[in-house]
Structures are given as C-alpha cells and as structure tokens.
C-alpha cells in the first residue's frame, strides 16, 4: 500500500503563500511526495493553469491519482442543480489531462426547508447523469461521505445502489464518519464492496475541537494513526477485502501542516509494515 497526499492537507499554507497547483507540486517533489490529489477548489484560472500543472507533475515525477470537484446537487432550483452537475462533467476532460481517471464528488448540502427525500432524489438524478458521462469517458466518480445527506455508510450505499453504475463508487473518508457519529469500522461493514478511493484522515475527540459531530462531540484533526478512527484496522480490512485503489492523506490538524503530514507519513510506514 502506498500513501498519496491531498492538496487540501496544505490549504492554509497554499493560501498564505499564494501558491498555484504547480507551485504546490514543486514543493511536493522536493519533499518526495510523488502521488497527489488535486482539487478544483484551488484553481485561480483552470484554463490558464492546466497545462503548466500537468507539465510540472510530469517533470517532478508526480502522479495525480485523483481530482476533486466541489459540486452541490441539492437545490429546489433546477438551474442550480444543473450547475452542480456541470461542475462534475465539465471537469472530466480536465482530470484526464492531469492523468487521472478518478474524480471525487459530493452529494450537496441538506438545508432547512428541504425534505430529505427530495434532496436525495436530486442527488440520485444528478449523479446518474454524471455517472453516464463518466462511464463513456472511462472515468470513475467517487462519492465522499460528507455532511448530513451522504455522511453515513448506509446513506452512501443507498445513493450508489440507486445510481447503479460501475462509474460511481465510494470515497471512504475515515474521519468524516465520526462527525455523523458512526465509527469508520462500522461504516466499512456497509461500504467495503463499494470503495473506489480512500481519504486517510484522523480525528481525535477533545474539548474545544473545531469539528462537531451531529450529537455535539468535538474533534480535532491529528496526524494519521494518532486519533480515534483506528486506521491500522481500517488498513487491515481494506487489505483483506483486496482493495487496490488509492489511499489519500487528508490532514486537517492544527499547527504546521507540513509537520503534520510528515508525521502522518512516518506513522503510515509503521502501520503498513505488516503488509511489506
């Protein structure tokens, strides 16, 4: 198993330094982090930056293993839902230019005044169309467990089952399950057959943590392997299930993000020693 790095892990540093995706890739190359996830979130001008980013990744010997879009398919306005769909479909060629066929996607935000089942229908309809286009392009969309609408394992499973496409799988975000009061090992029992991409993230419950669960528990991001998600057992379950997809570190702790990432890589090496 090999660990990749999400650009989101350094979002504070990227913003503070005004880095482009190409700048960040050059930093990763110097650190020896040679597999990454890029995000639409960080483009200043995607059309202007795309060629340089792809060329920089190649020059630095970096593989872009996945690409993430920030789509929202939940709105009573059909035009807004169409815009959310286009955020996915318009970026399929862009992801391919970067050399990846895995695109991480979201359901959207369930907000007050919208019935849950209505929101779910909009998500299913949007992802059905997105998955059809992805399948035609040879791309896999991976739905991240995130928020109230698609946060728990059963919710993600229902969406994937109803879309019923080989081009829609799960991004299994280990940390996010805690925020809907579900342990990732329990969610794994539901989602292991559906996993196409993994966000390797750790949270630890502590007073004053920045991340609050639905029941009010507070968590803080910590280096991978030092929190409450039981990442070693998650790795074991994935290995036993024959998972061969990407493991992408998403570090969300305080302090130096670079040091948190470095510590996560060291912890990962210890965790995977059993599989060497």
N, C-alpha and C positions, 0 to 999 in steps of 0.2 A: 504494500500500500504506500502511496506517495501523497504528500500534502501539497495542496495548491493554496494560493493566497488571494482573497478578495480585496479589490481596491478599497472597498468600504472600510476595511480594517484600519486604513490610514486616512479616513476622511478629514479628520481635524488637521493633520499635517498638510495634506493636499490643499485644503482651503487656505491655511495660513501662509503657505509658500507660493500659492498661486500656480501650482503645477498643472500642466496638461497631462493627459494619459501617457503621452510619450515621455514626459519628464519622469513620471512615476515608474514607468517601465525601465528607464535607465537606472533609477535607484534600485529597483528590484534586481536588475542584472548585477549591480555592484555587490548586493547582499547575497547573491547566489540563489535567489528565489526564482526558479525558472519555469514555474507553472502558475498562471494567474487567472482571475476572473475580472473582467472589465464591466463597467456599468454605464448605461446611457445617462445616468444621473450626473456624471462628471463632464460631459461634453460642454464646451463653450460654443463650438460650431462644429457639429459632427462632420459635415461635408468637407470642411476645410482641414480637419484634423485626421480624418480616417486614414489617408494614405501614409502620412508620417507615422501614425500609431502602428499600423501593420508593418511598415518597414523597420521601425525601431524594435518591435518584438522579434522580428526575424534576425536583425543584426545582433541583438543581445542574447539570442538563443533561447527565447522565452516562448512557451506555448500558451496561447489563450484557450483555456479549457472550457470556459463558459462566459456568457454575456447576459447581463440583466437589464430588463426594462422596468419602468415604474408605471405600470398601467393600472387603471381603475375602471372596472366594468359595471360598477354599481351606481346607477343614477336613474331617476324617473324620466330623464330627458334622453330620447333615442340618439340625439346628435352627440351628446356627451359619451354615451356608450360606444358609439361608432368611433369617436376619437380615441377612446381607450383601446378599442380593437386595433386601430391603425398604429398605435404605439408599439404593438407587438408585430404586426405584419409588415409595417414599413421598415422595421429593423432586421428582418430576416436576411436580406442581402448584405447588410452591414456586418452582422455576426459572421456570415460566411466569408466576407472579405478579411475579417480578423482571424479566420482559420478555425472557427468553432462551429459545431452543429448542435450545441446545447444552449438554449435560451431560458433563463429563469424568469418566471412571470408571477403575477399576483392575481388574486380574485378582485379585490377592491375593498372599500370601507363600508361596513354596515352602519348606517347613521340613523339617528332618531327620526321617526316619521315614516320609515320604510319597513314594510313587513319582511321578516326573514325569508319566507318562501319566495316572495317577489324578487328579492336580491339574489337568491340562489338561482332562480330561473335566468336572470340576466347574465350571471356568471357562466352558467352552463351554455347558454346560447352563444355568448361571445367566444368562449374557449372552443366550442365545437367548430366555429368558423375559422378561428385561428389555427386549430389543430389540422384542419383540412389543408390549409395553405402551407403549414409547416411540413406536413407529410409529403405534399407534392414537391417541396424543396429539399427533402431529405434532412429535415431539422427536427429535433425533439424539444418540446416545451416542457419545462419542469415547474410545477405549481408549488410555491413556497407556502408552508403553514405559517400564517401571519394574521393576527387580528381575530376578531370575533366571528367572522363569517367562514373562514377556512383555517382556523387555528388548531383545531383538534384533529386527531388522526381520522376519526370517523367522518368528519366534515370533508376532509381532503379526499378520502376514499369515495364518498358519495359523488363528488364532482367528477373525479376521474372515471368512475364507473358509468356515469350518465353521459359523459362526453364520448366514451367508448372509442378511443383512438389510440393506436400504438405510439402516436406522436405527442401524447400528454402523459407525463409521469409526475412523480413527486420530487420536489426539493425537500429533503428531510432536514429541517433546521433544528438541531438538537436543543438549542437554548430556548427557542420560541415556545416550545411546548409547555415549559414551566410557567409562562405568562398566561396560559389558559388553564393552569392548574392540572396539567397532565404530565406525568413523567415521561421522558422520551423512550424509556424502555417499554412502557405500556403502549405508547403510540407505535412503537416498532412492531408489536404483535399484529397490529392492523395494517401497517403500511409497507412492511418489508418487501412483499411481492411487487410493489408499485414504485419503489425508489429508483430514480434515474440520476440523482445528483444529491450530494450531501453538503450541508453547511455545518462545519465542525466548529461549534460555538459553545462556550461555557459561561454559566451564570452561577452566582452563589447568593443564597438568601442572607440578607443582612439588613439591620436597621438603617433607614435612610437611603437605601439603594435607589438608583434612578429609574429602574424598571419595575412597574407594579403589575401584579397578576390580577385576574378578574376578582379573586377573593380578597385582594388587598395586601398580599405578601409582597415584600420589596426585595429586589435582586440587584446585584451589580455584576458587570462583566469582569471576568478574571481570565488569566491565561488558560488555554485549553488543558484540561486534566486537573484543574485545581478547584472546580466548582461542584455543583450538585447534579450534573447530568449523567455521571458515570460513563464517561467517554470510553474507557477501556472495554467495558462490557458492550457498549454500542459497536465498537470496532469488531468485537468477537462475533456479535450477532450478524453484522454485515458480512464478515468473512465466511461464517458458517452458511450463510444464505447464497454465497457465491457472487456477492456484489463486486463488480469490477469497474464501477463508474468513478467519478471524481469526488474526492474529499477536499472541500474548500474551506480554509480557515477564515472565519469572520470574527475578528477580535473586537470587542466592544467595551473594553475596560478603561479605567481612568489612568492618569499618569502618561508616561511615554508610550505611545502606541508601538513604536519600533521595538522597545524593550519587551513589551507585552507579546509582540509577535515572535521575537527571538526566543523568549521563554516558552511559548507555545510549541515552537518547532523542536526545542530540546525535549519538552515533555512528550511530544508525539513520537520521537525516536525511541524513548523508553517504552511507551505504550505498544509500539509495533515490534519490539524486539522478539516477542513470542512468535511473530509470523515470518521472521527472517529465514 
